[in-house]
Amino acid sequence: MRYACVAACFGYACGMSEFERQDAAYSSQSIAAGPGPDSLLERRFELSARGTTLRAEILAGVTTFLTMAYIVLVNPAILGQAGMPVAAVAAATCLAAGFASILMGLNANVPLALAPGMGLNAYFSFTVVQAMHVPWPVALGCVFVSGVAFLLLTFAGVRQLIVAAIPPHLFAAVAGGIGLFIALIGLKNAGIVATSPATSVTLGDLHAPGAGLALFGLLVTAALTAWRVRGAILIGIVATSLAGWALGVVAFKPQPYDLSAIAQTAFHLDLAGVFGLSGGRGLGLFEILFVFLFVDLFDNIGTLVGVTRRAGLIAGDGRIPKLNRILLTDSIATIFGSLAGTSTVTSYVESAAGVQAGGRTGLTAIVTGFLFLAAMFAAPYAQLVPLAATAPALILVGALMMAPLADIAWDDPEIAIPAFLTLALIPLTFSIANGLAFGITAYALLKLVRGKISRRDWLLLALSTLFVARFVWLSAG
């Protein structure tokens, strides 16, 4: 009964029909009992049709959670520098990630997990609060307003039009670029790649315990994957963690917190301040709203395309099934996160790890979501899984995400140049949005100079103009 109530609540939030809400409720009840050949769980999540099983979905959900668990520690550390209570942000992070991931699984049935976004949390803390001297409650209000704007754009069909305007070869480039991006994150977390003042990046200290542990994990995980072992990534993470504990590499200093601490950030957003009614900040706040909206919009689209493509969920004509529900869930997640007391909640590229582990349905996201909710009671214990243990998973998934690049006509400059810019700039600028912006702009300009632009390309030209204006504005700033 408890599962049915939760599912019904999510159904109302998503605007499901009465039948869909009841179906979701009964499906949630059957999660505990296990699916039969004609069970509501089977029909609701299309397990057989997508070539997966309940066991595979659970393994995938755990894998996704383990690769994302760092956000439970990192997000409070970043937002804490904005003056926000760290314990409250930790609880809000778990609550927002749990709610959003479960909502995505129930509403859209895709293996896409969500959490407060990296990059946007840094912009929130270091630029908006510290550099622009905006109080964090007002900054949370900006996140809320950007979420509402997302919701309106989704209802108006604008976000769907933007997805439709992106050519298929850029979808493939985005998937490959995200692969390089998360592989770079994994290499950096492992200490295999390090920053260098002379060359930007260089080889890290391979004698360091973390790097050695990550290389061991990469070998184990790669070998299991080559042998087609189901759950290879999860097994690799567990094996590497065990090795780290045995060798004393993992430094574990838990700092328990009281869940009631979330009251220090929940519903503390200042909407009056957003519109200058309590601070007179004028155009500065519109600048903040623009960045929150713009970066999240294209980061989300890029992640959505890359992960769904890897999962084989994109239709033959290039459409993403249930796109409206996916975008609607993303919008609600941002609004909910701001109310809970955290920065913008968005789809996570680490979801690709769960997809690689076999996740194909919303059950993967639901399992991840429940693990985030459980983490509210033991967030400090996330340190038991070191970055060196999850880094091999990111590196391996990044390598396997190169497959879509074979679909790009590299001998056609009109296609190859925009695709390459997208592929290269996503990891080099640490931004999916920047890579997509360069690729779309280059594609539009090449079509323009070759005289191939038609009236149907009006949105492509509009997006390119917006991107150019953004880059000029950022350079001027």
C-alpha positions in Angstrom: 0.0 0.0 0.0 2.9 2.3 0.8 4.3 1.9 -2.8 0.8 2.6 -4.3 0.4 5.9 -2.4 3.9 7.1 -3.5 3.2 6.2 -7.1 -0.2 7.9 -7.0 1.3 11.1 -5.7 3.9 11.1 -8.5 1.1 10.5 -11.0 -0.8 13.6 -9.9 2.5 15.6 -10.1 3.0 14.5 -13.7 -0.5 15.1 -14.9 -1.2 11.4 -15.6 -4.7 10.2 -16.4 -6.6 8.3 -13.7 -5.9 5.0 -15.4 -2.2 5.8 -15.6 -2.0 6.7 -12.0 -3.7 3.5 -10.9 -1.4 1.5 -13.3 1.7 3.2 -11.8 0.4 2.4 -8.3 -0.2 -1.2 -9.0 3.2 -1.4 -10.8 4.9 0.0 -7.8 3.3 -2.7 -5.6 4.5 -5.4 -7.9 8.1 -4.2 -7.7 8.4 -5.9 -4.3 6.6 -9.1 -5.4 8.5 -9.5 -8.7 7.0 -9.5 -12.2 5.1 -12.3 -13.9 4.7 -12.7 -17.6 1.5 -10.6 -17.6 2.2 -8.5 -14.6 1.4 -4.8 -14.4 5.1 -4.2 -13.7 5.9 -5.9 -17.0 3.2 -4.0 -18.9 4.0 -0.7 -17.3 7.8 -0.7 -17.9 7.9 -2.9 -21.0 10.7 -5.1 -19.7 10.5 -7.8 -22.3 10.0 -5.4 -25.2 13.2 -3.6 -24.2 15.1 -6.8 -23.7 15.7 -6.4 -20.0 14.8 -8.0 -16.7 13.9 -6.9 -13.2 17.3 -8.1 -11.9 19.1 -6.2 -14.7 17.2 -3.0 -13.9 18.0 -3.2 -10.2 21.7 -3.8 -10.9 21.7 -0.8 -13.4 20.0 1.4 -10.8 22.6 0.6 -8.1 25.3 1.2 -10.7 23.9 4.6 -11.6 23.6 5.5 -7.9 27.2 4.5 -7.1 28.5 6.6 -10.0 26.4 9.6 -9.0 26.8 9.2 -5.2 29.6 11.7 -5.1 27.1 14.5 -5.5 25.8 13.8 -2.0 29.2 15.1 -0.7 30.3 17.5 -3.4 27.1 19.6 -3.8 26.9 20.5 -0.1 30.6 21.4 -0.2 30.1 23.8 -3.1 26.8 25.4 -2.0 28.2 25.6 1.6 30.7 28.2 0.2 27.6 30.3 -0.6 26.8 30.4 3.1 24.1 27.7 2.9 24.0 25.2 5.8 25.9 22.1 4.7 23.8 19.6 6.5 20.6 21.0 5.1 22.0 21.0 1.5 23.1 17.4 1.9 19.6 16.4 2.9 18.1 18.5 0.1 20.4 17.0 -2.4 19.3 13.4 -1.6 15.6 14.4 -1.5 15.7 16.3 -4.8 17.7 13.5 -6.6 15.4 10.8 -5.2 12.2 12.6 -6.0 13.3 13.6 -9.5 14.7 10.2 -10.5 11.7 8.3 -9.3 9.4 10.8 -11.1 11.4 10.2 -14.3 11.1 6.5 -14.0 7.3 6.5 -13.3 6.4 9.3 -15.8 8.7 8.7 -18.7 10.0 5.1 -18.3 13.6 6.0 -19.2 16.8 5.0 -17.3 17.6 8.7 -16.7 18.6 9.7 -13.2 18.6 13.3 -12.0 20.4 15.3 -9.3 21.7 18.9 -8.7 23.9 19.7 -11.7 27.6 20.1 -11.4 28.7 23.4 -13.0 25.4 25.1 -12.3 26.0 24.6 -8.6 29.4 26.2 -9.0 27.8 29.1 -10.9 25.2 29.4 -8.2 27.8 29.6 -5.4 30.9 31.3 -6.8 29.3 33.7 -9.4 25.8 34.5 -8.3 26.3 34.5 -4.5 30.0 35.4 -4.0 30.8 37.5 -7.1 27.4 39.2 -7.6 26.6 39.4 -3.9 23.2 37.9 -4.3 21.8 36.3 -1.1 21.4 32.6 -1.5 17.6 32.7 -0.9 17.3 35.0 -3.9 19.5 32.7 -5.9 17.2 29.8 -5.0 14.3 32.0 -6.2 16.1 32.4 -9.5 16.4 28.6 -9.8 12.6 28.3 -9.1 11.8 30.9 -11.8 14.0 29.2 -14.3 12.2 25.9 -13.6 8.8 27.6 -14.1 10.2 29.0 -17.4 11.3 25.5 -18.4 7.8 24.3 -17.7 6.2 27.0 -19.8 8.6 26.3 -22.7 7.8 22.6 -22.5 4.0 23.2 -22.5 4.4 25.6 -25.4 6.4 22.9 -27.4 9.5 25.1 -27.7 11.9 22.7 -26.1 10.5 19.9 -28.3 11.1 22.1 -31.4 14.7 22.7 -30.4 15.3 18.9 -30.1 13.7 18.4 -33.5 15.9 21.1 -35.0 19.2 19.3 -34.1 20.4 17.2 -37.1 21.0 13.5 -36.5 24.8 13.6 -37.0 25.0 16.1 -34.2 23.1 13.7 -32.0 25.8 11.1 -32.6 28.5 13.7 -31.9 26.9 14.7 -28.7 26.8 11.0 -27.6 30.5 10.7 -28.4 31.4 14.0 -26.8 29.6 13.0 -23.6 31.6 9.8 -23.7 34.8 11.7 -23.8 33.5 14.1 -21.1 32.7 11.4 -18.6 35.8 9.5 -19.4 37.8 12.7 -18.7 35.9 13.1 -15.4 36.8 9.5 -14.5 40.5 9.9 -15.4 40.6 13.1 -13.4 38.9 11.5 -10.4 41.3 8.6 -10.6 44.4 10.8 -10.6 45.5 9.3 -14.0 45.1 12.7 -15.6 46.1 15.9 -13.7 46.1 19.6 -14.4 49.3 21.3 -15.6 50.1 25.0 -15.8 52.2 24.4 -18.9 50.0 22.0 -21.0 46.6 22.3 -19.2 46.5 18.5 -18.6 49.2 15.9 -18.1 49.7 12.4 -16.9 49.1 12.1 -13.1 51.2 10.3 -10.5 50.5 6.7 -11.3 52.4 5.7 -8.1 49.7 7.4 -6.0 47.4 4.9 -4.2 44.2 6.3 -5.8 45.6 6.0 -9.4 46.9 2.5 -8.8 43.5 1.4 -7.3 41.6 3.0 -10.3 43.9 1.1 -12.8 43.2 -2.1 -10.9 39.4 -1.4 -11.1 39.7 -0.5 -14.8 41.4 -3.8 -15.6 38.8 -5.8 -13.6 35.8 -4.0 -15.1 37.1 -4.1 -18.6 37.9 -7.9 -18.3 34.4 -8.6 -17.0 32.8 -6.5 -19.7 34.9 -8.3 -22.4 33.6 -11.6 -21.0 30.0 -10.2 -21.3 29.5 -10.6 -17.5 26.1 -9.1 -16.5 26.6 -6.4 -14.0 30.3 -6.0 -14.8 30.4 -2.4 -13.9 28.7 -2.8 -10.5 31.0 -5.8 -9.7 34.0 -3.7 -10.7 32.9 -0.9 -8.4 32.4 -3.3 -5.5 35.7 -5.1 -6.1 37.7 -1.9 -6.3 36.0 -0.6 -3.1 36.9 -3.8 -1.3 40.5 -3.6 -2.5 40.6 0.1 -1.3 39.4 -0.8 2.1 41.8 -3.8 2.4 44.8 -1.5 1.4 43.7 1.4 3.6 43.2 3.7 0.6 39.8 4.8 1.7 39.8 7.5 4.4 36.4 7.2 6.2 35.4 9.9 8.6 31.5 9.9 8.7 29.8 13.0 10.0 26.2 12.1 10.7 23.6 14.8 10.5 20.0 15.3 11.6 17.4 15.1 8.9 15.5 18.0 10.5 18.4 20.2 9.3 16.6 20.4 5.9 14.3 23.0 7.4 17.1 25.5 7.2 16.9 25.6 3.4 13.5 24.2 2.5 11.1 26.9 1.3 13.7 29.6 2.1 13.7 30.9 -1.5 13.1 34.7 -1.9 10.9 35.2 -5.0 10.4 38.9 -4.2 14.2 39.4 -4.5 14.2 37.8 -7.9 12.1 40.6 -9.4 14.1 43.3 -7.6 11.3 43.9 -5.0 13.7 43.4 -2.1 17.1 44.2 -3.5 16.9 46.4 -6.5 19.4 44.3 -8.5 17.6 44.9 -11.8 19.2 43.4 -14.9 21.7 41.4 -12.9 19.0 38.9 -11.9 17.8 38.6 -15.5 21.4 37.7 -16.4 21.3 35.0 -13.8 18.0 33.7 -15.0 19.3 33.5 -18.5 22.3 31.5 -17.6 20.3 29.0 -15.4 17.8 28.6 -18.2 20.3 28.4 -21.1 22.9 26.1 -19.7 20.4 23.7 -18.2 18.3 23.6 -21.3 21.2 22.5 -23.6 23.0 20.4 -21.0 19.7 18.5 -20.5 19.1 18.1 -24.2 22.6 16.8 -24.8 22.5 14.4 -21.9 19.1 13.2 -23.0 20.2 12.5 -26.5 23.4 10.8 -25.5 21.9 8.5 -22.9 18.7 7.5 -24.8 20.8 6.8 -27.9 23.1 4.6 -25.9 20.1 2.7 -24.5 18.7 2.2 -28.0 15.5 4.2 -27.2 15.7 6.6 -30.1 13.2 5.7 -32.8 14.3 5.0 -36.4 13.2 8.5 -37.5 15.3 10.1 -34.8 12.4 10.8 -32.4 12.8 10.3 -28.7 9.7 8.5 -27.4 7.8 10.2 -24.6 9.9 13.4 -25.0 7.2 15.6 -23.6 7.1 13.6 -20.4 10.9 13.6 -20.1 11.1 17.4 -20.4 8.1 17.9 -18.1 9.8 15.8 -15.4 13.0 17.8 -15.8 11.1 21.0 -15.3 9.3 19.8 -12.2 12.6 18.5 -10.8 14.2 21.9 -11.0 11.2 23.5 -9.3 11.2 20.9 -6.5 14.9 21.2 -6.0 14.7 24.9 -5.4 11.9 24.4 -2.9 14.0 21.8 -1.1 17.0 24.1 -1.0 19.4 23.2 -3.7 20.6 24.5 -7.1 19.2 23.4 -10.5 18.3 19.7 -10.8 19.1 18.1 -14.2 19.6 14.8 -16.0 22.9 13.2 -15.2 25.4 12.0 -17.7 26.4 9.3 -15.3 23.1 7.6 -16.2 25.1 6.1 -19.1 26.8 3.8 -16.6 23.5 2.3 -15.6 22.6 2.0 -19.3 25.8 0.2 -19.9 25.0 -2.1 -17.0 21.8 -3.2 -18.7 19.3 -0.5 -17.7 16.6 0.1 -20.3 13.5 1.2 -18.5 12.3 3.7 -15.8 12.9 1.0 -13.2 16.6 1.9 -13.3 15.9 5.5 -12.4 13.4 4.4 -9.7 16.0 2.2 -8.0 18.5 5.0 -8.2 15.9 7.4 -6.7 15.1 5.2 -3.8 18.8 4.8 -3.0 19.1 8.6 -2.9 16.2 8.8 -0.5 17.9 6.1 1.6 21.1 8.1 1.5 19.3 10.9 3.4 19.7 8.8 6.5 23.3 7.9 5.9 24.7 10.5 3.5 28.2 10.6 5.1 28.6 6.9 4.4 28.8 7.6 0.7 32.5 8.0 1.4 32.7 4.2 1.7 32.8 4.1 -2.1 35.9 6.1 -3.1 36.2 8.1 -6.3 38.9 5.7 -7.4 36.3 2.9 -7.4 33.7 4.7 -9.6 36.3 6.3 -11.9 36.9 3.0 -13.9 33.1 2.8 -14.6 33.1 6.3 -16.0 36.2 5.6 -18.1 34.8 2.4 -19.5 31.4 3.8 -20.2 33.1 6.8 -22.0 34.9 4.4 -24.2 31.8 2.4 -25.1 29.9 5.6 -26.0 32.2 6.1 -29.0 30.1 3.7 -31.1 27.6 6.3 -32.5 30.5 8.2 -34.1 30.5 5.5 -36.8 27.2 6.9 -38.0 28.8 10.3 -39.0 29.8 10.9 -42.6 33.4 12.1 -41.8 34.2 12.5 -45.5 31.5 15.2 -45.8 32.9 18.5 -44.4 29.5 20.0 -44.0 28.7 17.2 -41.5 32.2 16.4 -40.2 33.2 19.9 -39.1 30.1 20.7 -36.9 30.3 17.1 -35.5 34.0 17.4 -34.7 33.5 20.8 -32.9 30.7 19.3 -30.8 32.7 16.2 -30.1 35.9 18.1 -29.1 34.4 21.1 -27.2 32.2 19.1 -24.8 35.2 17.6 -22.9 37.6 20.5 -23.6 35.2 23.2 -22.2 33.7 20.8 -19.6 30.3 21.8 -20.9 27.8 19.8 -23.0 26.0 23.1 -23.7 29.1 24.8 -25.2 29.8 21.8 -27.4 26.3 21.7 -28.7 26.3 25.5 -29.3 29.5 25.3 -31.4 28.2 22.4 -33.4 24.8 23.9 -34.1 26.3 27.3 -35.0 28.9 25.7 -37.4 26.2 23.6 -39.0 23.9 26.6 -39.6 26.7 28.8 -41.0 27.9 26.1 -43.4 24.4 25.6 -44.7 24.1 29.4 -45.0 27.3 29.9 -47.0 26.4 27.0 -49.3 23.0 28.4 -50.0 21.2 25.4 -48.5 19.1 27.3 -45.9 15.4 27.1 -46.3 12.4 28.4 -44.4 12.2 25.2 -42.4 15.6 26.1 -40.9 14.3 29.2 -39.1 14.7 27.7 -35.7 18.3 26.5 -36.5 19.2 30.1 -37.5 17.5 31.5 -34.4 19.4 29.2 -32.2 22.7 30.0 -33.9 22.0 33.7 -33.5 21.3 33.2 -29.8 24.5 31.2 -29.4 26.6 33.9 -31.1 25.0 36.6 -29.0 25.8 34.5 -25.9 29.4 34.0 -26.8 29.8 37.8 -27.6 28.1 38.6 -24.3 30.4 36.2 -22.3 33.5 37.6 -24.0 32.4 41.2 -23.2 31.8 40.2 -19.6 
